[in-house]
């Protein structure tokens, strides 16, 4: 799929790290390092602007390496970028560890997955079809 992109960052366009990667790594595009104290969050710019086709979204997700090694995640995960958004892609990063973490320019801060999505047309009804599960929710099938 071809996607129109404007790169105002100091870095190469986001890319897949392996041939079978689903996510593209996004990099911080900052002039000064950002030091996140424990439980602090920051809006980190990427310098990337793009135009997704209608029917697609970009999902912004944490990088597993930053999460396990440093406790770094995203506040709204996954974040959603709609196809009609034209602003800069910015990422809300949070430090869930007890130690300060420094984000430097060019650091891979998250991954982005582009996905097709559907839209619904609601059909108002008086009752829903019954299933074996019914209204059983959180943990209703057991612990394991």
MDAnalysis code that builds the backbone (N, CA, C; Angstrom):
import MDAnalysis as mda
import numpy as np

u = mda.Universe.empty(432, n_residues=144, atom_resindex=np.repeat(np.arange(144), 3), trajectory=True)
u.add_TopologyAttr("name", ["N", "CA", "C"] * 144)
u.add_TopologyAttr("resid", np.arange(1, 145))
u.add_TopologyAttr("resname", ["UNK", "UNK", "UNK", "UNK", "UNK", "UNK", "UNK", "UNK", "UNK", "UNK", "UNK", "UNK", "UNK", "UNK", "UNK", "UNK", "UNK", "UNK", "UNK", "UNK", "UNK", "UNK", "UNK", "UNK", "UNK", "UNK", "UNK", "UNK", "UNK", "UNK", "UNK", "UNK", "UNK", "UNK", "UNK", "UNK", "UNK", "UNK", "UNK", "UNK", "UNK", "UNK", "UNK", "UNK", "UNK", "UNK", "UNK", "UNK", "UNK", "UNK", "UNK", "UNK", "UNK", "UNK", "UNK", "UNK", "UNK", "UNK", "UNK", "UNK", "UNK", "UNK", "UNK", "UNK", "UNK", "UNK", "UNK", "UNK", "UNK", "UNK", "UNK", "UNK", "UNK", "UNK", "UNK", "UNK", "UNK", "UNK", "UNK", "UNK", "UNK", "UNK", "UNK", "UNK", "UNK", "UNK", "UNK", "UNK", "UNK", "UNK", "UNK", "UNK", "UNK", "UNK", "UNK", "UNK", "UNK", "UNK", "UNK", "UNK", "UNK", "UNK", "UNK", "UNK", "UNK", "UNK", "UNK", "UNK", "UNK", "UNK", "UNK", "UNK", "UNK", "UNK", "UNK", "UNK", "UNK", "UNK", "UNK", "UNK", "UNK", "UNK", "UNK", "UNK", "UNK", "UNK", "UNK", "UNK", "UNK", "UNK", "UNK", "UNK", "UNK", "UNK", "UNK", "UNK", "UNK", "UNK", "UNK", "UNK", "UNK", "UNK", "UNK", "UNK"])
u.atoms.positions = np.array([
    [0.843, -1.167, 0.000],
    [0.000, 0.000, 0.000],
    [0.895, 1.239, 0.000],
    [0.622, 2.164, -0.856],
    [1.355, 3.428, -0.895],
    [0.668, 4.427, 0.030],
    [1.458, 5.131, 0.845],
    [0.943, 6.133, 1.769],
    [1.736, 7.415, 1.565],
    [1.017, 8.519, 1.355],
    [1.677, 9.826, 1.242],
    [2.259, 10.198, 2.599],
    [3.507, 10.666, 2.602],
    [4.177, 10.994, 3.862],
    [5.028, 12.248, 3.681],
    [5.077, 13.052, 4.734],
    [5.996, 14.183, 4.827],
    [6.889, 13.916, 6.027],
    [8.185, 13.944, 5.803],
    [9.149, 13.698, 6.871],
    [9.850, 15.004, 7.212],
    [9.439, 15.621, 8.323],
    [10.081, 16.846, 8.800],
    [11.073, 16.548, 9.917],
    [11.342, 15.258, 10.137],
    [12.279, 14.877, 11.186],
    [13.711, 14.898, 10.659],
    [14.647, 14.682, 11.559],
    [16.065, 14.584, 11.202],
    [16.455, 13.149, 10.876],
    [15.450, 12.251, 10.789],
    [15.712, 10.822, 10.679],
    [15.060, 10.226, 9.433],
    [15.463, 9.011, 9.116],
    [14.868, 8.300, 7.981],
    [13.395, 8.022, 8.273],
    [12.640, 7.722, 7.234],
    [11.242, 7.348, 7.412],
    [11.135, 6.103, 8.289],
    [10.011, 5.944, 9.000],
    [9.811, 4.724, 9.791],
    [9.958, 3.499, 8.903],
    [10.526, 2.437, 9.462],
    [10.712, 1.227, 8.666],
    [10.487, -0.011, 9.507],
    [10.234, -1.102, 8.812],
    [10.082, -2.402, 9.450],
    [11.477, -2.939, 9.746],
    [11.684, -3.458, 10.951],
    [13.012, -3.945, 11.341],
    [13.342, -5.306, 10.743],
    [12.326, -6.125, 10.450],
    [12.560, -7.431, 9.828],
    [11.544, -7.608, 8.699],
    [11.778, -8.545, 7.792],
    [10.849, -8.756, 6.674],
    [9.432, -9.148, 7.094],
    [9.262, -9.697, 8.294],
    [7.933, -10.140, 8.724],
    [7.352, -9.289, 9.856],
    [7.969, -8.143, 10.131],
    [7.456, -7.242, 11.171],
    [6.108, -6.676, 10.776],
    [5.194, -6.595, 11.736],
    [3.897, -5.953, 11.507],
    [3.973, -4.463, 11.803],
    [4.870, -4.083, 12.704],
    [4.961, -2.692, 13.126],
    [6.186, -1.987, 12.589],
    [5.995, -0.710, 12.295],
    [7.099, 0.181, 11.903],
    [7.546, 0.935, 13.150],
    [8.827, 1.042, 13.371],
    [9.310, 1.781, 14.532],
    [9.287, 3.281, 14.249],
    [8.736, 4.053, 15.209],
    [8.745, 5.515, 15.126],
    [9.818, 6.043, 16.058],
    [10.497, 7.099, 15.630],
    [11.610, 7.660, 16.387],
    [11.271, 9.031, 16.963],
    [11.844, 9.309, 18.127],
    [11.707, 10.635, 18.725],
    [12.425, 11.645, 17.854],
    [11.806, 12.776, 17.625],
    [12.421, 13.869, 16.872],
    [12.434, 15.090, 17.794],
    [13.488, 15.163, 18.612],
    [13.558, 16.186, 19.654],
    [14.910, 16.897, 19.612],
    [14.910, 18.158, 20.054],
    [16.143, 18.942, 20.089],
    [16.937, 18.709, 21.367],
    [16.241, 18.408, 22.456],
    [16.866, 18.161, 23.750],
    [16.357, 16.825, 24.286],
    [17.198, 16.092, 25.016],
    [16.710, 14.854, 25.641],
    [15.528, 15.143, 26.568],
    [14.636, 14.161, 26.694],
    [13.501, 14.251, 27.616],
    [13.756, 13.245, 28.726],
    [13.832, 13.728, 29.972],
    [14.028, 12.857, 31.118],
    [12.670, 12.639, 31.773],
    [12.226, 11.378, 31.761],
    [10.964, 11.014, 32.403],
    [11.254, 10.413, 33.772],
    [10.762, 11.068, 34.819],
    [10.864, 10.495, 36.160],
    [9.811, 9.403, 36.287],
    [9.862, 8.655, 37.351],
    [8.891, 7.598, 37.598],
    [7.467, 8.157, 37.527],
    [6.611, 7.496, 36.744],
    [5.210, 7.827, 36.526],
    [4.979, 9.134, 35.765],
    [6.031, 9.730, 35.245],
    [5.883, 10.916, 34.406],
    [5.570, 10.511, 32.973],
    [4.904, 11.395, 32.257],
    [4.603, 11.165, 30.856],
    [4.983, 12.410, 30.064],
    [5.183, 12.189, 28.755],
    [5.541, 13.296, 27.877],
    [4.978, 13.027, 26.487],
    [4.639, 14.100, 25.794],
    [4.195, 14.022, 24.410],
    [5.431, 14.186, 23.535],
    [5.801, 13.110, 22.834],
    [7.050, 13.084, 22.088],
    [6.766, 13.213, 20.592],
    [7.290, 14.255, 19.944],
    [7.068, 14.420, 18.505],
    [7.933, 13.469, 17.684],
    [7.444, 13.136, 16.490],
    [8.200, 12.271, 15.578],
    [8.628, 12.989, 14.302],
    [8.012, 14.122, 13.997],
    [8.322, 14.833, 12.746],
    [7.700, 14.186, 11.519],
    [6.824, 13.202, 11.722],
    [6.205, 12.461, 10.620],
    [4.738, 12.880, 10.466],
    [4.327, 13.125, 9.230],
    [2.949, 13.451, 8.871],
    [2.582, 12.510, 7.729],
    [1.374, 11.944, 7.739],
    [1.002, 11.080, 6.621],
    [-0.489, 11.115, 6.354],
    [-0.860, 10.533, 5.223],
    [-2.252, 10.481, 4.763],
    [-2.612, 9.027, 4.487],
    [-3.341, 8.431, 5.417],
    [-3.760, 7.043, 5.238],
    [-4.978, 6.978, 4.320],
    [-5.122, 5.902, 3.569],
    [-6.327, 5.728, 2.759],
    [-7.555, 5.557, 3.654],
    [-8.715, 5.952, 3.158],
    [-9.968, 5.742, 3.874],
    [-10.145, 4.244, 4.117],
    [-10.601, 3.894, 5.319],
    [-10.777, 2.489, 5.683],
    [-9.579, 1.903, 6.412],
    [-8.562, 2.740, 6.671],
    [-7.373, 2.299, 7.390],
    [-7.132, 3.205, 8.588],
    [-6.455, 2.666, 9.581],
    [-6.022, 3.413, 10.751],
    [-4.579, 3.037, 11.038],
    [-3.901, 3.864, 11.806],
    [-2.579, 3.512, 12.321],
    [-2.725, 3.341, 13.821],
    [-2.249, 2.219, 14.337],
    [-2.283, 1.941, 15.769],
    [-0.883, 2.156, 16.332],
    [-0.795, 2.954, 17.376],
    [0.481, 3.241, 18.017],
    [0.576, 2.364, 19.262],
    [1.628, 1.562, 19.331],
    [1.778, 0.564, 20.394],
    [3.153, 0.683, 21.052],
    [3.262, 0.224, 22.306],
    [4.566, 0.241, 22.971],
    [5.548, -0.710, 22.282],
    [6.821, -0.456, 22.467],
    [7.852, -1.392, 22.030],
    [8.131, -2.337, 23.195],
    [8.101, -3.615, 22.927],
    [8.253, -4.595, 24.008],
    [9.618, -4.497, 24.686],
    [10.659, -4.193, 23.942],
    [11.997, -4.069, 24.538],
    [12.065, -2.946, 25.558],
    [11.493, -1.780, 25.229],
    [11.481, -0.668, 26.186],
    [10.620, -1.005, 27.398],
    [9.541, -1.739, 27.165],
    [8.637, -2.094, 28.266],
    [9.320, -3.026, 29.266],
    [9.924, -4.103, 28.782],
    [10.516, -5.090, 29.693],
    [11.814, -4.603, 30.316],
    [12.638, -3.894, 29.556],
    [13.940, -3.467, 30.070],
    [13.861, -2.225, 30.949],
    [12.937, -1.287, 30.605],
    [12.940, 0.015, 31.279],
    [11.577, 0.439, 31.838],
    [10.524, -0.334, 31.617],
    [9.205, 0.044, 32.112],
    [8.573, 1.192, 31.343],
    [8.973, 1.372, 30.091],
    [8.461, 2.474, 29.277],
    [7.291, 1.970, 28.435],
    [6.182, 2.697, 28.496],
    [4.989, 2.300, 27.751],
    [4.310, 3.538, 27.188],
    [3.105, 3.342, 26.683],
    [2.304, 4.439, 26.146],
    [1.039, 4.557, 26.981],
    [0.592, 5.776, 27.207],
    [-0.581, 6.002, 28.045],
    [-1.841, 5.474, 27.368],
    [-2.033, 5.787, 26.128],
    [-3.245, 5.342, 25.415],
    [-2.838, 4.280, 24.406],
    [-2.787, 3.060, 24.869],
    [-2.288, 1.994, 24.009],
    [-3.377, 0.982, 23.705],
    [-3.666, 0.708, 22.450],
    [-3.046, 1.391, 21.321],
    [-3.708, 2.732, 21.050],
    [-2.892, 3.682, 20.661],
    [-3.417, 4.958, 20.183],
    [-3.889, 4.771, 18.755],
    [-4.894, 5.519, 18.358],
    [-5.441, 5.398, 17.010],
    [-5.237, 6.688, 16.237],
    [-4.704, 6.563, 15.033],
    [-4.587, 7.691, 14.112],
    [-5.549, 7.423, 12.972],
    [-6.536, 8.288, 12.833],
    [-7.564, 8.127, 11.805],
    [-7.065, 8.594, 10.450],
    [-7.725, 8.119, 9.400],
    [-7.290, 8.434, 8.032],
    [-7.469, 9.908, 7.678],
    [-8.285, 10.652, 8.414],
    [-8.465, 12.072, 8.088],
    [-7.573, 12.997, 8.928],
    [-6.716, 12.439, 9.786],
    [-5.787, 13.249, 10.575],
    [-4.595, 13.645, 9.716],
    [-4.210, 14.910, 9.757],
    [-3.090, 15.392, 8.944],
    [-1.984, 16.049, 9.764],
    [-2.095, 16.010, 11.080],
    [-1.080, 16.625, 11.919],
    [0.120, 15.729, 12.130],
    [1.077, 16.254, 12.861],
    [2.283, 15.488, 13.198],
    [1.919, 14.319, 14.115],
    [2.564, 13.198, 13.893],
    [2.380, 12.049, 14.768],
    [3.194, 12.306, 16.033],
    [2.486, 12.335, 17.165],
    [3.123, 12.517, 18.466],
    [2.683, 11.363, 19.354],
    [3.540, 11.000, 20.287],
    [3.330, 9.791, 21.075],
    [3.373, 10.138, 22.568],
    [2.365, 9.663, 23.333],
    [2.327, 9.909, 24.775],
    [3.063, 8.761, 25.474],
    [4.290, 9.034, 25.880],
    [5.158, 8.034, 26.505],
    [5.081, 8.191, 28.023],
    [5.071, 7.063, 28.752],
    [5.040, 7.091, 30.217],
    [6.129, 6.169, 30.774],
    [6.702, 6.597, 31.877],
    [7.709, 5.805, 32.586],
    [7.034, 5.105, 33.764],
    [6.833, 3.801, 33.653],
    [6.192, 3.022, 34.713],
    [7.198, 2.391, 35.664],
    [8.473, 2.707, 35.490],
    [9.502, 2.149, 36.376],
    [9.733, 3.085, 37.559],
    [10.643, 2.677, 38.435],
    [11.017, 3.509, 39.584],
    [12.241, 4.370, 39.295],
    [12.818, 4.201, 38.121],
    [14.045, 4.910, 37.760],
    [13.769, 5.920, 36.648],
    [14.494, 7.043, 36.623],
    [14.343, 7.991, 35.513],
    [14.754, 7.329, 34.190],
    [14.141, 7.755, 33.103],
    [14.481, 7.245, 31.780],
    [14.648, 8.439, 30.852],
    [15.718, 8.429, 30.075],
    [15.998, 9.534, 29.160],
    [15.697, 9.124, 27.728],
    [14.841, 9.901, 27.074],
    [14.549, 9.711, 25.657],
    [15.466, 10.641, 24.887],
    [16.219, 10.078, 23.943],
    [17.139, 10.879, 23.149],
    [16.632, 10.995, 21.717],
    [17.124, 11.984, 21.021],
    [16.740, 12.195, 19.634],
    [17.075, 10.957, 18.803],
    [16.116, 10.511, 18.020],
    [16.326, 9.361, 17.147],
    [16.006, 8.031, 17.789],
    [15.708, 8.025, 19.095],
    [15.389, 6.769, 19.776],
    [14.060, 6.212, 19.272],
    [14.024, 4.888, 19.079],
    [12.777, 4.227, 18.684],
    [11.877, 4.163, 19.913],
    [10.777, 4.904, 19.883],
    [9.941, 5.067, 21.077],
    [8.659, 4.247, 21.048],
    [8.242, 3.791, 19.878],
    [7.006, 3.017, 19.782],
    [6.978, 2.326, 18.424],
    [5.955, 1.527, 18.231],
    [5.749, 0.932, 16.910],
    [4.363, 1.296, 16.415],
    [4.233, 1.326, 15.112],
    [2.981, 1.695, 14.473],
    [2.556, 0.575, 13.541],
    [1.306, 0.117, 13.703],
    [0.735, -0.910, 12.843],
    [-0.396, -0.269, 12.050],
    [-0.342, -0.375, 10.738],
    [-1.413, 0.129, 9.884],
    [-2.382, -1.024, 9.643],
    [-3.671, -0.769, 9.908],
    [-4.666, -1.834, 9.833],
    [-5.943, -1.352, 9.151],
    [-6.560, -2.271, 8.433],
    [-7.861, -2.006, 7.830],
    [-8.909, -2.085, 8.927],
    [-9.942, -1.279, 8.823],
    [-11.016, -1.343, 9.810],
    [-12.370, -1.227, 9.113],
    [-13.383, -1.628, 9.819],
    [-14.760, -1.555, 9.320],
    [-15.515, -0.485, 10.100],
    [-16.579, -0.001, 9.504],
    [-17.506, 0.915, 10.186],
    [-18.820, 0.180, 10.348],
    [-19.524, 0.475, 11.429],
    [-20.784, -0.212, 11.683],
    [-21.970, 0.694, 11.389],
    [-23.050, 0.078, 10.985],
    [-24.362, 0.703, 10.935],
    [-25.184, 0.003, 11.997],
    [-25.616, 0.722, 13.021],
    [-26.350, 0.122, 14.132],
    [-27.740, -0.305, 13.679],
    [-28.178, -1.445, 14.139],
    [-29.517, -1.968, 13.893],
    [-30.179, -2.129, 15.259],
    [-31.058, -1.211, 15.608],
    [-31.714, -1.252, 16.915],
    [-32.687, -2.429, 16.961],
    [-32.573, -3.245, 18.021],
    [-33.455, -4.403, 18.202],
    [-33.906, -4.439, 19.661],
    [-34.890, -5.268, 19.970],
    [-35.393, -5.421, 21.343],
    [-34.604, -6.467, 22.127],
    [-34.045, -7.478, 21.436],
    [-33.243, -8.493, 22.113],
    [-32.191, -9.047, 21.162],
    [-31.159, -9.660, 21.761],
    [-30.049, -10.232, 21.004],
    [-30.189, -11.745, 20.967],
    [-29.573, -12.385, 19.979],
    [-29.556, -13.847, 19.923],
    [-28.887, -14.382, 21.184],
    [-29.325, -15.527, 21.653],
    [-28.726, -16.132, 22.842],
    [-27.516, -16.980, 22.448],
    [-26.563, -17.071, 23.375],
    [-25.376, -17.905, 23.194],
    [-25.118, -18.659, 24.489],
    [-24.251, -19.645, 24.440],
    [-23.877, -20.399, 25.642],
    [-23.224, -19.481, 26.673],
    [-22.415, -18.547, 26.211],
    [-21.716, -17.639, 27.104],
    [-22.675, -16.636, 27.743],
    [-23.642, -16.173, 26.996],
    [-24.582, -15.186, 27.525],
    [-23.886, -13.903, 27.918],
    [-24.156, -13.432, 29.142],
    [-23.543, -12.180, 29.584],
    [-22.339, -12.418, 30.495],
    [-21.792, -13.647, 30.477],
    [-20.603, -13.949, 31.276],
    [-19.431, -13.118, 30.799],
    [-18.831, -12.381, 31.708],
    [-17.748, -11.467, 31.345],
    [-16.430, -11.844, 31.975],
    [-15.793, -10.888, 32.548],
    [-14.450, -10.991, 33.092],
    [-14.256, -12.215, 33.971],
    [-13.445, -13.148, 33.532],
    [-13.059, -14.308, 34.320],
    [-14.119, -15.376, 34.465],
    [-15.179, -15.308, 33.689],
    [-16.277, -16.258, 33.892],
    [-15.938, -17.692, 33.484],
    [-14.875, -17.883, 32.690],
    [-14.525, -19.239, 32.263],
    [-13.487, -19.892, 33.171],
    [-13.098, -19.220, 34.261],
    [-12.128, -19.798, 35.192],
    [-10.840, -19.014, 35.227],
    [-9.947, -19.418, 36.114],
    [-8.692, -18.702, 36.341],
    [-7.681, -18.982, 35.232],
    [-7.555, -20.251, 34.837],
    [-6.505, -20.603, 33.867],
    [-7.003, -20.477, 32.453],
])
